[in-house]
Amino acid sequence: MKNKTYNRRNLTVVVSIIILVSACLMGRLAYLMIFKSEYYAARAKVLHERERAIKAERGIIYDRNGVAIATNKPVSTISVIHSQITDPEKVIDVLSSLLSLSEDKVRKRVEKVSSIEKVKSNVDKEIADKIREYDLDGVMVDEDYKRYYPFSSLASKVIGFTGSDNQGIIGLEVKYEDFLKGIDGQILTLTNARGVEIPNAAEDRIEPQAGDNLYLSLDVNIQKYAEQAAKKVYEAKQAKSVKVIILNPKNGEIYSMVNIPEFDLNDPYTLNTEVGTTLTSKQKNDLLNNMWRNACISDTYEPGSTFKIVTATAALEEGVVKLTDNFYCPGYAVVEDRKIRCHKTSGHGAETFVDGIKNSCNPVFIEIGSRVGAKNMYKYYDRLGLFQKTGVDEPGEASSIFHKIDNVGAVELATMSFGQSFQITPLQLLKAASSIVNGGNAITPHFGVKITNEQGDLVKNLTFKTSDNVVSKKTSDTMKELLEAVVTSGGGQRAYLPGYHIGGKTATSQKLPRGNGKYISSFIGFAPANDPQVMAMVLIDEPVGIYYGGTIAAPVVKEIFDNILPYLGIQPRYTEEEMKKNNIGEITVPNLVGMDLKKAKELISTYEFGEIHYLGEGTKVVEQFPLSGEKVDKNSSLILYLE
């Protein structure tokens, strides 16, 4: 009886435990099925879904006129899924043949046990369509985009390019990456536990979001004009390189930035110069990095005489020089134990401050530099932004290199006054010169103007730092007059264009180490001189033969301005002297139709036509161009048709 009671108790305990455990399990099951159903359903879906990215279309880059300069070309990405391949040898054969890849490379991808393996990206649509036609199990052909540059090498070192993943690598492409890149989409495919796609199962698709568009101040037409002029002098002078920057000195918008030789943005890994020997991987990478380098902002140099613009400004601001001050140049200046020569070794003789600027006389600037003093000179360097980067919206900007002020003695101050013994970038000097001639306001050189979305709606107006009164308006006005005189009757006369009132300054700076016979010839010009709308800078690195900036760099700016000033709507304003000297004016075309040739020639001789062209072998004028009564410029051509 006692044993029966004991067994009954044990059974009760066991049953109770079973009931309790079952209740717990039922409770847990109810919790998972009711309260956590969505969570585990989502996890199950993830386990049974394979993700494939749909690349987002990258934002388009436009110039100031809405011309597309960086667009997208539809391509495909070819991938393989190991678990779904039923005929690996055929897959290897087809892909290696159509994708121009080695069989070994394709085989490694095909035989690799992974959820999905990329074989090749940026595959042209025509080739991708051929692969689709084979309908190979386990081969995925997904849509993608490849960056395409319609103008090939135009402004290549400014615009930059993207890598195989469509991500910006250099230039504006990387600077504005966050706006341009977009958001990739996805294709979600259901699979079984072994990773094989479930037949007839619907795919989920998350659509990609295209990147935003970037509008620039860069002007395709101005860039073309500048590149043509730069390439012309590059070839004529067998130069190492030629750089050109053109901007609006009032607001800092950059219209053009040229680095000749440029490279093909659609083929950025092919060198733009011939290399005779076989290169190591490191050598080729070094050459590529140098080819991609935007030297206008990444390289520093001694500016030479163009920097006299800054020295003259500091002297006028400090009131230590007047336009009528007299100087004497014997061809050199003695500073402590140094004899520093003028470019005119025989000397300029007696001259005023105005003559000193027009003649680009070193002894004059050594004297006014000493009057300003190192402390005050550095004050204006700082005001004009020469100690800081310009803030241009391009990656890779270099910093200037100056002596510490405590180390600036009389000799250092003397050489700095005419642009030696320190280094700045071309864009830093252009920024400082802009402040000097625009009324005294500091600007930030830049390319970006605005960001829009795919539909063209404004996302953001891009703004850049400015500051007022870094130079007084009085000094600015004086400097504009002085620099116009340099072009009309000084060392910059080869940049003179009738009616356009160009101001500017030449420079011929010796490259380090001194005495190596290598120079940088340069010229800064702006127009119109009284109210500058455009400023240009040309640097010719290591020209062969004649190397003076006034001789070879100034004409380049003249050629550029001759093209772009009318394009920008800047009209010439001729003085009476210019009109007379250059025969400026209009004439009304007479009616010559019906006249015999002898009488027509007599009448033509009383007009100021240029070339006269006679078409036909007769003695009577039956047609003419321009037509009778039209107003044309003097020296215009006239065509007469004879019978």
C-alpha positions as CSV (number, residue, x, y, z in Angstrom):
1,M,0.0,0.0,0.0
2,K,2.9,2.3,0.8
3,N,4.6,1.5,-2.5
4,K,1.4,2.3,-4.4
5,T,1.1,5.7,-2.8
6,Y,4.8,6.4,-3.6
7,N,4.4,5.5,-7.3
8,R,1.3,7.5,-7.6
9,R,3.1,10.6,-6.3
10,N,6.0,10.0,-8.7
11,L,3.6,9.7,-11.6
12,T,1.9,12.9,-10.5
13,V,5.2,14.8,-10.5
14,V,6.2,13.5,-13.9
15,V,2.8,14.3,-15.4
16,S,2.9,17.7,-13.8
17,I,6.4,18.4,-15.2
18,I,5.3,17.2,-18.7
19,I,2.2,19.4,-18.5
20,L,4.3,22.4,-17.4
21,V,6.9,21.9,-20.1
22,S,4.2,21.5,-22.7
23,A,2.4,24.6,-21.5
24,C,5.7,26.5,-21.7
25,L,6.4,25.2,-25.2
26,M,2.8,26.0,-26.3
27,G,3.2,29.5,-24.9
28,R,6.5,30.0,-26.6
29,L,5.0,28.6,-29.9
30,A,2.0,31.0,-29.6
31,Y,4.4,33.9,-28.9
32,L,6.5,33.1,-32.0
33,M,3.5,32.5,-34.2
34,I,1.4,35.4,-33.1
35,F,3.7,38.2,-31.8
36,K,7.0,37.4,-33.7
37,S,5.5,36.1,-36.9
38,E,6.4,39.2,-39.0
39,Y,10.0,39.2,-37.7
40,Y,10.6,35.5,-38.5
41,A,8.8,35.7,-41.8
42,A,11.2,38.5,-42.8
43,R,14.2,36.5,-41.7
44,A,13.0,33.5,-43.6
45,K,12.5,35.7,-46.7
46,V,16.1,37.0,-46.4
47,L,17.4,33.4,-46.1
48,H,15.6,32.5,-49.3
49,E,16.2,35.6,-51.3
50,R,19.3,36.4,-53.4
51,E,20.1,40.1,-53.9
52,R,21.4,41.6,-57.1
53,A,22.1,45.3,-57.3
54,I,20.6,47.5,-60.0
55,K,23.0,50.4,-60.5
56,A,21.7,53.9,-60.2
57,E,22.1,56.2,-63.1
58,R,24.8,58.8,-62.2
59,G,23.8,62.5,-62.3
60,I,24.6,64.4,-65.4
61,I,27.2,67.2,-65.4
62,Y,26.2,70.3,-67.5
63,D,28.1,73.4,-68.5
64,R,26.8,76.9,-67.9
65,N,24.6,76.7,-71.1
66,G,23.0,73.4,-70.3
67,V,25.4,71.4,-72.5
68,A,25.9,67.8,-71.1
69,I,29.6,67.2,-70.6
70,A,29.3,64.0,-68.5
71,T,26.5,61.5,-69.2
72,N,25.7,57.8,-68.9
73,K,25.8,55.0,-71.4
74,P,23.7,51.8,-70.8
75,V,25.9,48.7,-70.2
76,S,25.5,45.4,-68.4
77,T,27.1,43.4,-65.6
78,I,27.6,39.7,-66.2
79,S,27.5,37.4,-63.1
80,V,27.3,33.6,-62.5
81,I,25.5,31.6,-59.7
82,H,27.4,28.4,-59.1
83,S,24.4,26.5,-57.7
84,Q,22.3,27.1,-60.8
85,I,24.9,26.3,-63.5
86,T,23.9,23.1,-65.4
87,D,26.5,23.2,-68.2
88,P,29.6,24.8,-66.8
89,E,31.8,24.1,-69.9
90,K,29.4,25.8,-72.2
91,V,29.1,28.8,-69.8
92,I,33.0,29.1,-69.7
93,D,33.2,28.8,-73.5
94,V,30.5,31.4,-74.3
95,L,31.6,34.0,-71.6
96,S,35.3,33.7,-72.4
97,S,34.6,34.2,-76.1
98,L,32.1,37.0,-75.9
99,L,33.7,38.9,-73.0
100,S,37.3,38.5,-74.4
101,L,38.5,36.9,-71.2
102,S,40.8,33.9,-70.7
103,E,39.1,30.6,-70.0
104,D,41.1,30.3,-66.8
105,K,39.7,33.5,-65.4
106,V,36.1,32.6,-66.3
107,R,36.5,29.1,-64.9
108,K,37.6,30.4,-61.5
109,R,34.4,32.5,-61.4
110,V,32.2,29.6,-62.6
111,E,33.6,27.0,-60.2
112,K,33.8,29.2,-57.2
113,V,31.1,28.2,-54.6
114,S,29.4,31.4,-53.7
115,S,26.0,32.9,-53.9
116,I,26.9,35.1,-56.9
117,E,30.1,35.9,-58.6
118,K,30.7,38.9,-60.9
119,V,32.5,38.0,-64.2
120,K,32.7,41.4,-65.9
121,S,31.1,44.8,-65.6
122,N,30.6,47.6,-68.2
123,V,29.8,45.2,-70.9
124,D,28.3,46.8,-74.1
125,K,24.6,46.3,-74.6
126,E,25.2,44.4,-77.9
127,I,27.4,41.8,-76.3
128,A,25.1,41.5,-73.3
129,D,22.2,40.8,-75.7
130,K,24.1,38.0,-77.4
131,I,24.8,36.4,-74.0
132,R,21.1,36.6,-73.1
133,E,20.2,34.8,-76.4
134,Y,22.1,31.7,-75.2
135,D,19.8,31.5,-72.2
136,L,22.5,29.9,-70.0
137,D,21.4,28.5,-66.6
138,G,23.2,30.3,-63.8
139,V,24.3,33.3,-65.9
140,M,22.8,36.7,-64.9
141,V,22.8,39.7,-67.2
142,D,22.0,42.8,-65.2
143,E,21.5,46.4,-66.3
144,D,24.2,48.9,-65.5
145,Y,25.5,52.3,-66.5
146,K,28.9,53.4,-67.7
147,R,30.1,57.1,-67.5
148,Y,30.4,58.7,-71.0
149,Y,32.1,62.0,-71.8
150,P,30.7,63.4,-75.1
151,F,33.7,65.8,-75.6
152,S,36.3,63.2,-74.9
153,S,39.4,65.1,-73.6
154,L,37.7,68.5,-73.0
155,A,38.6,69.8,-69.6
156,S,39.6,66.3,-68.7
157,K,41.7,67.2,-65.6
158,V,38.9,69.4,-64.3
159,I,35.9,67.0,-64.9
160,G,37.7,63.8,-63.8
161,F,36.3,60.3,-64.4
162,T,34.7,57.4,-62.6
163,G,36.0,53.9,-61.9
164,S,34.4,50.5,-62.8
165,D,32.0,50.9,-59.9
166,N,30.8,54.2,-61.3
167,Q,32.3,56.1,-58.3
168,G,34.2,59.4,-58.9
169,I,38.0,59.1,-58.9
170,I,39.4,62.5,-59.6
171,G,38.1,66.0,-60.4
172,L,34.6,67.3,-60.1
173,E,33.3,63.7,-60.3
174,V,34.8,62.9,-56.9
175,K,34.2,66.4,-55.4
176,Y,30.5,66.2,-56.0
177,E,30.2,62.4,-55.5
178,D,27.6,62.7,-52.8
179,F,25.2,64.5,-55.2
180,L,26.0,62.6,-58.4
181,K,26.1,59.0,-57.2
182,G,22.4,58.1,-56.7
183,I,21.1,55.1,-54.8
184,D,21.3,51.6,-56.2
185,G,18.2,49.4,-56.5
186,Q,17.9,45.7,-56.0
187,I,16.5,42.5,-57.6
188,L,15.4,40.0,-55.0
189,T,15.0,36.4,-56.2
190,L,13.5,33.6,-54.2
191,T,15.6,30.5,-53.8
192,N,15.4,27.1,-52.0
193,A,17.7,26.0,-49.1
194,R,20.4,25.1,-51.6
195,G,20.4,28.5,-53.2
196,V,18.6,27.4,-56.4
197,E,16.0,29.8,-57.8
198,I,12.4,28.6,-57.3
199,P,10.8,28.3,-60.7
200,N,8.0,30.7,-61.5
201,A,8.5,32.6,-58.3
202,A,7.9,36.3,-58.7
203,E,10.9,38.7,-58.3
204,D,10.8,41.7,-56.0
205,R,12.4,44.8,-57.5
206,I,13.5,47.9,-55.6
207,E,14.0,50.7,-58.3
208,P,17.2,52.7,-58.2
209,Q,17.2,56.4,-57.6
210,A,19.2,58.5,-60.1
211,G,21.8,60.9,-58.8
212,D,21.4,64.6,-58.9
213,N,22.6,66.8,-61.8
214,L,25.5,69.3,-61.5
215,Y,25.5,72.6,-63.4
216,L,28.9,74.3,-63.8
217,S,30.2,77.7,-64.6
218,L,32.5,76.0,-67.2
219,D,31.6,77.0,-70.7
220,V,32.2,74.4,-73.4
221,N,32.8,77.0,-76.1
222,I,35.2,79.1,-74.1
223,Q,37.0,75.9,-73.1
224,K,37.4,74.9,-76.7
225,Y,38.7,78.4,-77.7
226,A,41.2,78.2,-74.8
227,E,42.3,74.7,-75.6
228,Q,42.9,75.5,-79.2
229,A,45.0,78.5,-78.4
230,A,47.0,76.6,-75.7
231,K,47.6,73.6,-78.0
232,K,48.8,75.9,-80.8
233,V,51.5,77.5,-78.6
234,Y,52.3,74.2,-77.0
235,E,53.2,72.7,-80.3
236,A,54.9,75.9,-81.7
237,K,57.1,76.3,-78.6
238,Q,57.6,72.5,-78.0
239,A,56.7,73.3,-74.4
240,K,56.5,70.8,-71.5
241,S,52.9,72.0,-70.8
242,V,50.6,74.9,-71.2
243,K,48.0,76.0,-68.6
244,V,45.1,78.5,-69.1
245,I,42.6,79.7,-66.6
246,I,39.7,82.0,-67.5
247,L,37.3,83.3,-64.9
248,N,34.9,86.1,-64.0
249,P,36.9,88.3,-61.5
250,K,33.7,89.6,-60.0
251,N,32.2,86.4,-58.7
252,G,34.9,83.7,-59.2
253,E,33.0,81.6,-61.7
254,I,35.6,79.7,-63.7
255,Y,34.8,79.6,-67.5
256,S,37.7,77.5,-68.5
257,M,40.7,75.6,-67.1
258,V,43.1,74.1,-69.5
259,N,46.0,71.7,-68.9
260,I,47.7,70.8,-72.2
261,P,48.3,67.9,-72.8
262,E,44.8,66.7,-71.7
263,F,43.8,63.0,-71.8
264,D,40.8,61.0,-73.1
265,L,38.2,60.7,-70.3
266,N,36.6,57.7,-72.0
267,D,40.0,55.9,-72.0
268,P,41.7,57.4,-68.9
269,Y,44.2,54.5,-68.3
270,T,45.9,55.0,-71.7
271,L,48.9,57.4,-71.4
272,N,48.7,60.6,-73.5
273,T,52.4,60.6,-74.4
274,E,54.5,58.0,-76.1
275,V,56.7,55.9,-73.8
276,G,59.5,54.1,-75.6
277,T,60.5,51.5,-73.0
278,T,58.5,48.8,-71.1
279,L,57.1,50.2,-67.9
280,T,56.9,48.6,-64.5
281,S,53.5,48.8,-62.8
282,K,54.8,51.6,-60.5
283,Q,56.2,53.6,-63.3
284,K,52.9,53.4,-65.2
285,N,50.9,54.4,-62.1
286,D,53.2,57.4,-61.6
287,L,52.8,58.5,-65.2
288,L,49.0,58.1,-65.0
289,N,48.8,60.1,-61.7
290,N,50.9,62.9,-63.4
291,M,48.7,62.8,-66.5
292,W,45.5,63.2,-64.3
293,R,47.0,66.0,-62.2
294,N,45.3,69.4,-62.5
295,A,48.5,71.5,-62.4
296,C,46.5,74.8,-62.3
297,I,45.7,74.0,-58.7
298,S,48.1,71.2,-57.7
299,D,51.5,72.7,-58.8
300,T,53.2,75.7,-57.3
301,Y,55.7,77.9,-59.0
302,E,57.6,81.2,-58.7
303,P,55.2,83.7,-60.4
304,G,57.9,86.2,-61.4
305,S,56.8,89.6,-62.7
306,T,53.0,89.0,-62.7
307,F,53.4,89.2,-58.9
308,K,54.4,92.8,-59.2
309,I,50.6,93.5,-59.4
310,V,50.5,92.5,-55.7
311,T,53.6,94.5,-54.7
312,A,52.3,97.6,-56.4
313,T,48.9,97.2,-54.7
314,A,50.5,97.0,-51.3
315,A,52.7,100.1,-51.9
316,L,49.6,102.1,-53.1
317,E,47.5,100.9,-50.1
318,E,50.3,101.9,-47.7
319,G,50.8,105.2,-49.4
320,V,54.5,104.7,-49.8
321,V,54.5,105.5,-53.5
322,K,52.9,108.0,-55.9
323,L,52.5,107.6,-59.6
324,T,54.9,110.5,-60.2
325,D,57.7,109.2,-58.0
326,N,61.0,109.1,-59.8
327,F,63.4,106.1,-59.8
328,Y,66.6,105.2,-61.6
329,C,67.5,101.8,-63.1
330,P,71.2,101.2,-64.0
331,G,70.3,97.6,-64.9
332,Y,70.7,96.2,-61.4
333,A,70.1,96.9,-57.7
334,V,72.5,96.2,-54.8
335,V,70.9,94.7,-51.7
336,E,73.3,94.0,-48.9
337,D,75.9,91.8,-50.5
338,R,73.8,90.9,-53.5
339,K,73.7,92.4,-57.0
340,I,70.2,91.7,-58.3
341,R,69.8,92.4,-62.1
342,C,67.0,93.8,-64.1
343,H,65.8,91.9,-67.1
344,K,67.2,94.9,-69.1
345,T,70.8,94.6,-68.2
346,S,71.7,97.9,-69.7
347,G,69.1,99.6,-67.5
348,H,66.0,101.6,-68.0
349,G,67.5,104.8,-66.7
350,A,65.3,107.5,-65.2
351,E,61.7,106.4,-64.9
352,T,58.5,107.1,-62.9
353,F,56.6,104.5,-61.0
354,V,54.2,104.3,-64.0
355,D,57.2,103.6,-66.2
356,G,58.5,101.0,-63.8
357,I,55.3,99.0,-64.1
358,K,55.1,99.4,-67.9
359,N,58.8,98.3,-68.1
360,S,58.5,95.6,-65.5
361,C,61.6,97.0,-63.9
362,N,63.1,95.0,-61.0
363,P,65.0,97.8,-59.3
364,V,61.9,99.9,-59.1
365,F,60.0,97.1,-57.4
366,I,62.9,96.3,-55.1
367,E,62.8,99.9,-53.9
368,I,59.0,100.0,-53.4
369,G,59.1,96.6,-51.7
370,S,61.6,98.0,-49.2
371,R,59.3,101.0,-48.6
372,V,56.4,98.7,-47.8
373,G,58.5,96.4,-45.5
374,A,58.1,92.7,-44.8
375,K,55.5,93.1,-42.1
376,N,53.1,95.1,-44.2
377,M,53.8,93.1,-47.3
378,Y,52.8,89.9,-45.5
379,K,49.7,91.7,-44.3
380,Y,48.5,92.2,-47.9
381,Y,49.6,88.6,-48.9
382,D,47.2,87.5,-46.1
383,R,44.4,89.8,-47.2
384,L,44.7,88.6,-50.8
385,G,44.5,85.0,-49.8
386,L,48.0,84.0,-50.7
387,F,48.6,82.1,-47.4
388,Q,45.5,80.0,-47.8
389,K,44.2,77.6,-50.4
390,T,41.7,79.3,-52.7
391,G,38.8,77.0,-51.7
392,V,38.2,76.0,-55.3
393,D,35.7,73.0,-55.6
394,E,38.4,70.7,-57.0
395,P,40.3,68.1,-55.1
396,G,44.1,68.2,-54.8
397,E,44.7,71.9,-54.3
398,A,48.2,72.7,-53.1
399,S,49.3,75.2,-50.5
400,S,51.6,78.1,-51.0
401,I,55.2,78.1,-49.8
402,F,56.5,81.3,-48.1
403,H,59.4,82.2,-45.8
404,K,58.4,82.6,-42.2
405,I,58.3,86.4,-41.6
406,D,61.1,86.2,-39.0
407,N,63.4,84.8,-41.8
408,V,62.6,87.6,-44.3
409,G,65.7,89.8,-44.6
410,A,66.4,92.6,-47.1
411,V,67.5,90.2,-49.8
412,E,64.4,88.0,-49.4
413,L,62.1,91.0,-49.4
414,A,63.8,92.3,-52.5
415,T,63.3,89.1,-54.5
416,M,59.8,88.6,-53.2
417,S,58.9,92.1,-54.5
418,F,59.3,90.9,-58.1
419,G,57.9,87.4,-57.6
420,Q,60.8,85.2,-56.6
421,S,61.9,83.1,-53.5
422,F,58.3,81.8,-52.7
423,Q,55.9,79.6,-54.5
424,I,52.1,79.8,-55.1
425,T,49.6,78.1,-57.5
426,P,48.4,79.8,-60.6
427,L,44.9,79.9,-59.2
428,Q,46.1,81.6,-56.0
429,L,47.6,84.4,-58.1
430,L,44.5,84.7,-60.2
431,K,42.4,85.0,-57.1
432,A,44.6,87.8,-55.7
433,A,44.6,89.6,-59.1
434,S,40.8,89.4,-59.3
435,S,40.5,91.1,-55.9
436,I,42.9,93.9,-57.0
437,V,40.9,94.8,-60.2
438,N,37.3,94.0,-59.1
439,G,37.0,96.9,-56.7
440,G,38.8,95.1,-53.8
441,N,36.6,92.2,-53.0
442,A,37.9,88.7,-52.3
443,I,36.2,85.9,-54.3
444,T,36.4,82.1,-54.2
445,P,37.2,80.6,-57.7
446,H,34.7,77.8,-58.4
447,F,33.0,75.6,-61.0
448,G,29.8,74.5,-59.2
449,V,26.6,76.6,-59.7
450,K,23.6,74.5,-58.8
451,I,22.3,71.0,-58.1
452,T,19.0,69.8,-59.7
453,N,17.2,66.4,-59.4
454,E,16.3,64.0,-62.2
455,Q,13.2,66.0,-63.0
456,G,15.1,69.3,-63.2
457,D,13.9,70.8,-59.9
458,L,16.4,72.8,-57.9
459,V,18.0,70.9,-55.1
460,K,20.6,73.4,-54.0
461,N,22.2,76.7,-55.2
462,L,26.0,76.4,-54.5
463,T,27.5,79.3,-52.7
464,F,31.1,80.2,-52.0
465,K,32.8,82.5,-49.6
466,T,33.4,86.2,-50.4
467,S,34.6,89.2,-48.4
468,D,34.6,92.9,-49.0
469,N,37.2,95.7,-49.0
470,V,40.4,93.6,-49.0
471,V,41.8,96.4,-51.2
472,S,40.4,100.0,-51.4
473,K,38.4,101.0,-54.5
474,K,40.8,103.8,-55.1
475,T,43.8,101.5,-55.3
476,S,41.8,99.1,-57.4
477,D,40.9,101.8,-59.9
478,T,44.5,103.0,-60.0
479,M,45.8,99.5,-60.6
480,K,43.3,99.0,-63.5
481,E,44.7,102.1,-65.2
482,L,48.3,101.1,-64.6
483,L,47.8,97.6,-66.0
484,E,45.9,98.9,-69.1
485,A,49.0,101.1,-69.7
486,V,51.2,97.9,-69.6
487,V,49.2,96.6,-72.6
488,T,48.7,99.8,-74.6
489,S,52.3,101.1,-74.3
490,G,54.3,98.7,-72.1
491,G,55.6,95.1,-72.1
492,G,52.2,93.6,-72.7
493,Q,51.5,95.2,-76.1
494,R,51.2,91.9,-77.9
495,A,47.9,91.4,-76.0
496,Y,46.4,94.7,-77.3
497,L,43.1,94.4,-79.0
498,P,41.6,97.6,-80.5
499,G,38.4,98.7,-78.7
500,Y,38.6,96.2,-75.8
501,H,40.8,98.1,-73.3
502,I,42.7,95.1,-72.0
503,G,44.8,95.3,-68.9
504,G,47.5,92.9,-67.9
505,K,51.0,91.9,-66.8
506,T,53.7,89.8,-68.3
507,A,56.2,87.5,-66.5
508,T,59.2,85.3,-67.4
509,S,60.1,83.3,-64.3
510,Q,63.2,81.1,-64.1
511,K,62.6,77.6,-62.8
512,L,64.7,76.2,-60.0
513,P,67.5,75.5,-59.8
514,R,68.5,78.9,-61.2
515,G,70.7,78.9,-64.2
516,N,69.3,75.7,-65.7
517,G,67.9,77.6,-68.7
518,K,64.3,76.6,-68.1
519,Y,61.5,79.2,-67.8
520,I,57.8,79.6,-67.3
521,S,56.4,82.3,-69.6
522,S,53.1,83.8,-68.4
523,F,50.6,86.6,-68.8
524,I,47.6,87.8,-66.8
525,G,45.0,89.8,-68.8
526,F,41.5,91.2,-68.1
527,A,38.9,93.1,-70.0
528,P,37.4,95.7,-70.2
529,A,40.0,97.4,-68.1
530,N,37.6,99.9,-66.4
531,D,35.1,97.2,-65.4
532,P,36.6,93.7,-65.7
533,Q,34.2,91.0,-66.8
534,V,36.7,88.3,-67.6
535,M,40.3,87.5,-66.6
536,A,42.6,85.1,-68.2
537,M,46.0,83.6,-67.3
538,V,48.4,81.7,-69.5
539,L,51.5,79.8,-68.4
540,I,53.9,78.2,-70.9
541,D,56.2,75.7,-69.1
542,E,59.7,75.3,-70.6
543,P,59.2,76.8,-74.1
544,V,62.0,76.2,-76.6
545,G,63.6,79.2,-78.1
546,I,62.2,82.6,-77.3
547,Y,60.7,82.5,-73.8
548,Y,59.7,86.0,-72.8
549,G,56.1,86.2,-71.4
550,G,55.4,89.4,-73.3
551,T,56.5,87.8,-76.6
552,I,54.9,84.4,-76.5
553,A,52.2,84.3,-73.6
554,A,50.6,87.7,-74.2
555,P,49.5,86.8,-77.8
556,V,47.8,83.7,-76.5
557,V,45.6,85.8,-74.3
558,K,45.0,88.2,-77.2
559,E,43.8,85.3,-79.4
560,I,41.6,83.9,-76.6
561,F,40.0,87.4,-75.9
562,D,39.5,88.0,-79.6
563,N,37.2,84.9,-79.7
564,I,35.5,85.0,-76.3
565,L,34.9,88.7,-75.7
566,P,32.3,89.0,-78.5
567,Y,30.9,85.6,-77.4
568,L,30.4,87.0,-73.9
569,G,28.6,90.0,-75.3
570,I,31.4,92.4,-74.5
571,Q,31.3,95.0,-77.2
572,P,34.4,97.0,-78.3
573,R,34.6,100.7,-77.5
574,Y,37.0,102.4,-79.9
575,T,38.8,105.6,-79.2
576,E,39.0,108.1,-82.1
577,E,42.7,107.2,-82.5
578,E,41.9,103.5,-82.7
579,M,39.1,104.1,-85.3
580,K,41.5,106.1,-87.4
581,K,44.5,103.8,-87.0
582,N,42.5,100.6,-87.6
583,N,40.1,102.0,-90.2
584,I,37.1,101.2,-88.0
585,G,33.7,102.1,-89.2
586,E,30.9,101.1,-91.6
587,I,30.2,101.7,-95.3
588,T,27.0,101.4,-97.3
589,V,27.4,99.0,-100.3
590,P,26.8,100.7,-103.6
591,N,24.7,99.2,-106.4
592,L,27.1,97.8,-109.0
593,V,24.7,95.4,-110.8
594,G,24.3,96.3,-114.5
595,M,27.6,98.3,-114.7
596,D,30.4,97.4,-117.0
597,L,33.6,96.2,-115.2
598,K,35.6,99.4,-115.8
599,K,33.0,101.7,-114.4
600,A,32.4,99.4,-111.4
601,K,36.1,99.4,-110.6
602,E,36.2,103.2,-110.7
603,L,33.3,103.4,-108.2
604,I,34.7,100.7,-105.9
605,S,38.0,102.7,-105.6
606,T,36.1,105.4,-103.8
607,Y,35.0,102.9,-101.1
608,E,37.1,101.3,-98.3
609,F,36.5,97.7,-99.3
610,G,39.1,95.0,-98.4
611,E,39.5,92.2,-101.0
612,I,37.5,92.3,-104.2
613,H,36.7,89.0,-105.9
614,Y,35.6,88.8,-109.5
615,L,33.8,85.6,-110.5
616,G,33.3,84.9,-114.2
617,E,35.1,86.1,-117.4
618,G,32.6,88.7,-118.7
619,T,32.8,92.5,-118.6
620,K,29.4,93.3,-117.0
621,V,28.3,92.9,-113.3
622,V,25.2,90.7,-113.1
623,E,25.2,90.0,-109.3
624,Q,27.0,91.2,-106.2
625,F,27.5,90.2,-102.6
626,P,27.0,92.0,-100.2
627,L,23.8,93.4,-101.7
628,S,23.3,97.0,-102.6
629,G,22.3,99.2,-99.6
630,E,23.8,96.8,-96.9
631,K,26.0,98.4,-94.2
632,V,29.2,96.5,-93.7
633,D,32.5,97.0,-91.8
634,K,35.3,98.8,-93.6
635,N,37.7,96.4,-95.2
636,S,35.0,93.9,-95.8
637,S,35.3,91.7,-98.9
638,L,33.1,92.3,-102.0
639,I,32.2,89.6,-104.6
640,L,31.2,90.6,-108.2
641,Y,29.7,88.1,-110.6
642,L,30.5,88.9,-114.3
643,E,29.0,87.9,-117.6
